[in-house]
Amino acid sequence: MMNRLILPAARIVAAIAVVVVPFGYAITGNHGDVLMGLGGGIGVGVGVVFRGGSRSTPWMGVLIGSIVGMAIALFAGGLSGNRWGLIGPSTVALAVGLVVGLDRSSISSYRDVTRETFIVAVLLTLGFFPAHVANGTLLAVRESGFFSLDTLVLVLPAFLTPMIALPAGLLSCRREGWRDRRPPLPLILGVVALAALFAFLTATGVFVEGRGQSGLSLVLVIAYGLGFIGVLLPMGAFLLGRAAIAWLRPRLSVYGHLIDYLRVMWVPIGGFAVGYLTIIVVFAGFYGMLERFSPGAFGGAGASAGITDWLSFSFFTALGQDFLTISPDSVGARLLVGVHLILSAGWVVVLFAAVMTSIGPKLERIARRQGVE
């Protein structure tokens, strides 16, 4: 039983890491920020798949986890200072929008939305834990005491559940099949309590330095926090996530059909790659030998050109592209390049015709089975 869970989870984790880690390091060199994106993406992606649902396939888990992970890395790497006020609400709301858009049929009430929001928030909280360790947040909690802003940061996604669930429900309540007419009172009270806590922490200088500021400026800061961070940002992120998954889901379903074709094409594709690479290696030897016995046949080569240079030149020649430093100058070099191009193009045409002749009936059977005209 454990093996059947661990192996699929490891595949999802590896696929999300391949997408999120390079994307994160392209934005920032901070290891903690990249780890934050990776952990959050893995938490949501794996959680979506193993919680089940009518559309919770591994590929959808990879897709949702990658989107969430890249969004977290983008926020974490692109913002400075106290970023949690933006990262927390936006990423939780985005993930909830993706989950709601993925399996809309099973989410038809404020209770369902609140449950999904809490589960997503807990998954993000767990996913952020390695980043907290790397960034030293746990050490800061130990030094500043349990009742501190650092402690709030540790549980912020789960703490924001009412503030995300209420606008998500309000944006979904007009959908057909929605059961509730109005939000439940506990959810409204939870939002009011969070808003009051935010106003209190802001006024006392926990979120921003409150001492020495005028009452009007504090009111503006609180209004901005409650209006933009507490309402507009989560609503926008939720709508973006829901619209993104609704647009992507039918367009990515074609890959389910593509897998059947790839199973048939796998061996011919491998045969094509072996033959193509063989031509590249053989002509790399010809180019190097010609330059060895006829110095100056290739401009820019020089005596220091080694096998890697000739392999690179042969590879770009096979693609019909000019190499950056080496060029054929002599008649023999140009003739050799021409022969290489003809053989490369001929290999593509001949092998394509042979492959289509041999696997054509198999592809037709797949098309009939899938109902593709």
C-alpha positions as CSV (number, residue, x, y, z in Angstrom):
1,M,0.0,0.0,0.0
2,M,2.8,2.4,0.9
3,N,4.7,1.6,-2.3
4,R,1.6,2.5,-4.3
5,L,1.5,5.9,-2.6
6,I,5.2,6.7,-2.4
7,L,6.0,6.1,-6.1
8,P,3.3,8.3,-7.6
9,A,4.0,11.0,-5.0
10,A,7.7,10.9,-5.9
11,R,6.9,11.3,-9.6
12,I,4.7,14.3,-8.8
13,V,7.4,15.8,-6.6
14,A,10.1,15.3,-9.3
15,A,7.9,16.8,-12.0
16,I,7.1,19.9,-9.9
17,A,10.7,20.3,-8.9
18,V,11.8,20.3,-12.6
19,V,9.5,23.2,-13.3
20,V,9.6,25.3,-10.1
21,V,13.3,25.1,-9.2
22,P,14.8,26.5,-12.4
23,F,12.0,29.1,-12.6
24,G,12.7,30.2,-9.0
25,Y,16.4,30.5,-9.6
26,A,15.8,32.5,-12.7
27,I,14.0,35.1,-10.5
28,T,16.2,35.1,-7.4
29,G,19.3,33.5,-5.9
30,N,17.8,33.2,-2.5
31,H,17.6,29.5,-1.7
32,G,14.9,30.1,0.9
33,D,12.6,31.8,-1.6
34,V,13.1,28.9,-4.1
35,L,12.5,26.4,-1.4
36,M,9.3,28.2,-0.4
37,G,8.0,27.9,-4.0
38,L,9.0,24.3,-4.3
39,G,7.5,23.3,-0.9
40,G,4.3,25.2,-1.5
41,G,3.9,23.7,-5.0
42,I,4.6,20.2,-3.8
43,G,2.2,20.5,-0.8
44,V,-0.7,21.6,-3.0
45,G,0.1,19.4,-6.0
46,V,0.5,16.1,-4.0
47,G,-2.5,17.0,-1.8
48,V,-4.8,17.6,-4.8
49,V,-4.0,14.2,-6.2
50,F,-4.2,12.1,-3.0
51,R,-7.4,13.8,-1.8
52,G,-9.1,12.4,-4.8
53,G,-11.9,13.9,-6.9
54,S,-13.4,13.4,-10.2
55,R,-10.6,15.1,-12.1
56,S,-7.6,14.7,-9.7
57,T,-5.2,13.0,-12.0
58,P,-1.4,13.0,-11.4
59,W,-0.9,15.4,-14.4
60,M,-3.4,17.8,-12.9
61,G,-1.5,17.6,-9.6
62,V,1.7,18.5,-11.4
63,L,0.0,21.3,-13.3
64,I,-1.6,22.9,-10.2
65,G,1.5,22.4,-8.0
66,S,3.7,23.9,-10.7
67,I,1.5,27.0,-11.1
68,V,1.3,27.5,-7.3
69,G,5.0,27.0,-6.9
70,M,6.0,29.4,-9.7
71,A,3.6,32.0,-8.3
72,I,5.1,31.7,-4.8
73,A,8.6,31.9,-6.2
74,L,7.6,35.0,-8.2
75,F,6.2,36.8,-5.2
76,A,9.0,35.7,-2.8
77,G,11.8,36.6,-5.3
78,G,10.2,39.8,-6.6
79,L,9.3,41.4,-3.3
80,S,11.4,42.7,-0.5
81,G,10.8,43.5,3.2
82,N,7.8,41.9,4.9
83,R,6.4,39.9,2.0
84,W,4.0,37.6,3.9
85,G,1.2,40.1,3.8
86,L,1.1,39.6,0.0
87,I,2.4,36.1,-0.4
88,G,-0.1,34.5,2.1
89,P,-3.4,35.8,0.8
90,S,-2.5,35.7,-2.9
91,T,-1.1,32.2,-3.0
92,V,-3.8,30.6,-0.8
93,A,-6.5,32.3,-2.9
94,L,-4.8,31.2,-6.2
95,A,-4.5,27.6,-5.0
96,V,-8.2,27.6,-3.9
97,G,-9.2,29.0,-7.3
98,L,-7.3,26.2,-9.1
99,V,-8.8,23.5,-6.8
100,V,-12.4,24.9,-7.1
101,G,-12.1,25.2,-10.9
102,L,-10.7,21.7,-11.2
103,D,-13.6,19.9,-9.4
104,R,-16.5,22.3,-9.3
105,S,-19.2,19.6,-9.1
106,S,-18.2,18.6,-5.5
107,I,-18.0,22.2,-4.2
108,S,-21.5,23.7,-4.0
109,S,-21.7,25.5,-0.6
110,Y,-19.8,27.9,1.6
111,R,-19.0,24.9,3.9
112,D,-17.3,23.1,0.9
113,V,-15.3,26.2,0.0
114,T,-14.2,26.7,3.6
115,R,-13.2,23.1,3.9
116,E,-11.1,23.3,0.6
117,T,-9.6,26.6,1.7
118,F,-8.5,25.2,5.1
119,I,-7.0,22.0,3.5
120,V,-5.1,24.1,0.9
121,A,-3.9,26.5,3.6
122,V,-2.7,23.6,5.8
123,L,-0.9,22.1,2.8
124,L,0.8,25.4,2.1
125,T,1.7,25.8,5.7
126,L,3.4,22.4,5.7
127,G,5.0,23.1,2.4
128,F,6.5,26.4,3.7
129,F,8.0,24.7,6.7
130,P,11.4,23.8,5.1
131,A,11.7,27.4,3.8
132,H,11.1,28.7,7.4
133,V,13.9,26.5,8.6
134,A,16.2,27.8,5.9
135,N,15.2,31.4,6.5
136,G,15.6,31.2,10.3
137,T,12.0,31.9,11.1
138,L,11.9,29.1,13.7
139,L,15.0,30.5,15.4
140,A,13.3,34.0,15.5
141,V,10.2,32.4,17.1
142,R,12.4,30.8,19.8
143,E,14.1,34.2,20.5
144,S,11.0,36.4,20.3
145,G,8.6,34.1,22.1
146,F,5.6,32.1,21.0
147,F,3.2,35.0,20.9
148,S,4.9,37.1,18.2
149,L,4.6,38.1,14.6
150,D,7.1,35.4,13.6
151,T,4.7,32.7,15.1
152,L,1.9,34.2,13.0
153,V,4.0,33.9,9.9
154,L,4.4,30.2,10.5
155,V,0.6,29.6,10.4
156,L,-0.4,32.5,8.3
157,P,-2.0,30.5,5.4
158,A,-4.2,28.5,7.7
159,F,-4.9,31.6,9.8
160,L,-6.3,33.3,6.6
161,T,-8.9,30.7,5.9
162,P,-12.1,32.8,6.6
163,M,-10.7,35.8,4.7
164,I,-10.1,33.6,1.6
165,A,-13.2,31.4,1.9
166,L,-15.7,34.2,2.1
167,P,-14.8,36.0,-1.2
168,A,-14.3,32.6,-2.9
169,G,-17.8,31.6,-1.9
170,L,-19.3,35.0,-2.9
171,L,-17.7,34.6,-6.3
172,S,-19.0,31.1,-6.7
173,C,-22.5,31.4,-5.3
174,R,-24.2,32.3,-8.6
175,R,-23.1,29.1,-10.2
176,E,-25.7,26.5,-11.0
177,G,-26.1,23.9,-8.2
178,W,-25.0,26.2,-5.4
179,R,-27.0,25.4,-2.3
180,D,-26.4,28.3,0.1
181,R,-28.3,31.6,-0.3
182,R,-26.1,33.6,2.1
183,P,-22.8,33.1,3.9
184,P,-22.9,31.3,7.3
185,L,-22.6,33.5,10.3
186,P,-19.4,31.8,11.7
187,L,-17.6,32.5,8.5
188,I,-18.6,36.2,8.6
189,L,-17.6,36.5,12.2
190,G,-14.2,34.9,11.4
191,V,-13.6,37.5,8.8
192,V,-14.6,40.3,11.1
193,A,-12.3,38.9,13.8
194,L,-9.4,38.8,11.4
195,A,-10.0,42.3,10.2
196,A,-10.2,43.6,13.8
197,L,-7.0,41.7,14.7
198,F,-5.2,43.2,11.7
199,A,-6.4,46.7,12.6
200,F,-5.2,46.2,16.2
201,L,-1.8,44.9,15.2
202,T,-1.3,47.7,12.7
203,A,-2.4,50.4,15.2
204,T,0.0,49.0,17.8
205,G,2.9,49.0,15.3
206,V,3.3,45.3,14.9
207,F,2.7,45.2,11.1
208,V,3.9,48.8,10.5
209,E,5.5,51.3,12.8
210,G,2.5,53.0,14.4
211,R,4.1,55.3,16.8
212,G,4.6,58.8,15.6
213,Q,2.1,58.5,12.8
214,S,-1.1,60.6,12.6
215,G,-4.5,59.0,13.1
216,L,-5.3,59.6,9.4
217,S,-2.3,57.9,8.1
218,L,-3.0,54.8,10.3
219,V,-6.6,54.7,9.0
220,L,-5.3,54.8,5.5
221,V,-2.8,52.0,6.1
222,I,-5.5,49.9,7.8
223,A,-8.0,50.6,4.9
224,Y,-5.4,49.7,2.4
225,G,-4.6,46.4,4.2
226,L,-8.2,45.4,4.6
227,G,-9.3,46.6,1.2
228,F,-6.5,45.5,-1.1
229,I,-4.7,42.7,0.8
230,G,-7.8,41.4,2.6
231,V,-10.4,41.7,-0.3
232,L,-9.2,42.7,-3.7
233,L,-6.0,40.7,-3.8
234,P,-7.6,37.4,-2.7
235,M,-10.5,37.9,-5.1
236,G,-8.3,38.6,-8.0
237,A,-6.0,35.6,-7.3
238,F,-9.0,33.3,-6.8
239,L,-10.6,34.4,-10.1
240,L,-7.2,34.0,-11.9
241,G,-6.7,30.5,-10.6
242,R,-10.3,29.4,-11.4
243,A,-10.1,30.9,-14.9
244,A,-6.7,29.4,-15.6
245,I,-7.6,25.9,-14.7
246,A,-10.9,26.1,-16.6
247,W,-9.1,27.2,-19.7
248,L,-6.2,24.7,-19.4
249,R,-8.2,21.6,-18.4
250,P,-9.9,20.9,-21.8
251,R,-6.8,21.9,-23.8
252,L,-4.5,19.6,-21.8
253,S,-6.9,16.6,-22.1
254,V,-5.4,16.1,-25.6
255,Y,-2.2,14.8,-23.9
256,G,-4.2,11.9,-22.6
257,H,-4.7,10.8,-26.2
258,L,-1.1,11.6,-27.1
259,I,0.2,9.0,-24.7
260,D,-1.3,6.2,-26.7
261,Y,0.4,7.5,-29.8
262,L,3.7,7.9,-28.1
263,R,3.6,4.3,-26.9
264,V,3.4,3.2,-30.6
265,M,5.9,5.8,-31.8
266,W,8.5,5.3,-29.0
267,V,10.6,2.7,-30.8
268,P,10.6,4.6,-34.2
269,I,11.5,7.8,-32.5
270,G,14.4,6.1,-30.8
271,G,15.5,4.6,-34.1
272,F,15.4,8.0,-35.7
273,A,17.5,9.6,-32.9
274,V,20.1,6.9,-33.1
275,G,20.5,7.2,-36.9
276,Y,20.5,11.0,-36.7
277,L,23.2,11.1,-34.0
278,T,25.2,8.5,-35.9
279,I,25.3,10.8,-38.9
280,I,26.4,13.7,-36.7
281,V,29.2,11.8,-35.1
282,V,30.5,10.4,-38.4
283,F,30.6,13.7,-40.1
284,A,32.2,15.3,-37.0
285,G,35.1,12.9,-37.7
286,F,35.1,13.8,-41.4
287,Y,35.3,17.5,-40.6
288,G,38.1,17.1,-38.0
289,M,40.1,14.8,-40.4
290,L,39.7,17.2,-43.3
291,E,41.0,20.1,-41.1
292,R,43.8,17.9,-39.8
293,F,45.2,17.1,-43.3
294,S,44.1,20.3,-45.0
295,P,44.7,23.2,-42.5
296,G,42.5,26.2,-43.3
297,A,39.7,24.2,-44.8
298,F,37.4,25.5,-42.1
299,G,37.7,29.1,-41.0
300,G,37.9,29.8,-37.3
301,A,38.9,26.2,-36.4
302,G,42.6,26.6,-35.7
303,A,44.9,24.0,-34.3
304,S,43.1,24.0,-30.9
305,A,39.8,22.7,-32.3
306,G,38.9,19.4,-30.6
307,I,36.2,16.8,-31.0
308,T,33.6,18.8,-29.0
309,D,34.0,21.7,-31.5
310,W,33.5,19.3,-34.5
311,L,30.5,17.6,-32.8
312,S,29.0,21.1,-32.2
313,F,29.7,22.1,-35.8
314,S,28.2,18.8,-37.1
315,F,25.1,19.2,-35.0
316,F,24.3,22.7,-36.2
317,T,25.1,21.7,-39.7
318,A,22.6,18.8,-39.5
319,L,20.0,21.4,-38.4
320,G,20.8,23.7,-41.2
321,Q,22.2,26.4,-38.9
322,D,25.5,28.3,-39.0
323,F,28.0,27.5,-36.3
324,L,29.2,30.6,-34.4
325,T,33.0,30.2,-34.8
326,I,33.7,27.6,-37.5
327,S,32.7,28.0,-41.2
328,P,33.6,25.9,-44.3
329,D,36.1,27.9,-46.5
330,S,37.6,25.4,-49.0
331,V,35.8,23.7,-51.8
332,G,36.2,20.3,-50.1
333,A,34.7,21.6,-46.8
334,R,31.7,23.1,-48.6
335,L,31.2,19.8,-50.5
336,L,31.4,17.8,-47.3
337,V,28.8,20.1,-45.6
338,G,26.5,19.8,-48.6
339,V,26.7,16.0,-48.5
340,H,25.9,16.1,-44.7
341,L,22.9,18.3,-45.3
342,I,21.5,16.0,-48.0
343,L,22.0,12.9,-45.9
344,S,20.4,14.5,-42.9
345,A,17.3,15.6,-44.9
346,G,17.1,12.3,-46.7
347,W,17.3,10.4,-43.4
348,V,14.3,12.4,-42.1
349,V,12.2,11.7,-45.2
350,V,13.1,8.1,-45.7
351,L,12.6,7.1,-42.0
352,F,9.3,9.1,-41.8
353,A,7.9,7.2,-44.8
354,A,9.1,3.8,-43.4
355,V,7.7,4.6,-40.0
356,M,4.3,5.7,-41.3
357,T,4.1,2.6,-43.4
358,S,4.8,0.2,-40.5
359,I,2.8,1.8,-37.8
360,G,0.0,3.3,-39.8
361,P,-2.5,0.5,-39.0
362,K,-1.7,0.8,-35.3
363,L,-2.4,4.6,-35.3
364,E,-5.7,4.0,-37.2
365,R,-6.8,1.5,-34.5
366,I,-5.9,4.0,-31.8
367,A,-7.9,6.7,-33.6
368,R,-10.9,4.5,-34.0
369,R,-10.8,3.5,-30.3
370,Q,-10.7,7.1,-29.2
371,G,-13.3,8.2,-31.6
372,V,-11.0,10.6,-33.5
373,E,-12.0,11.2,-37.1
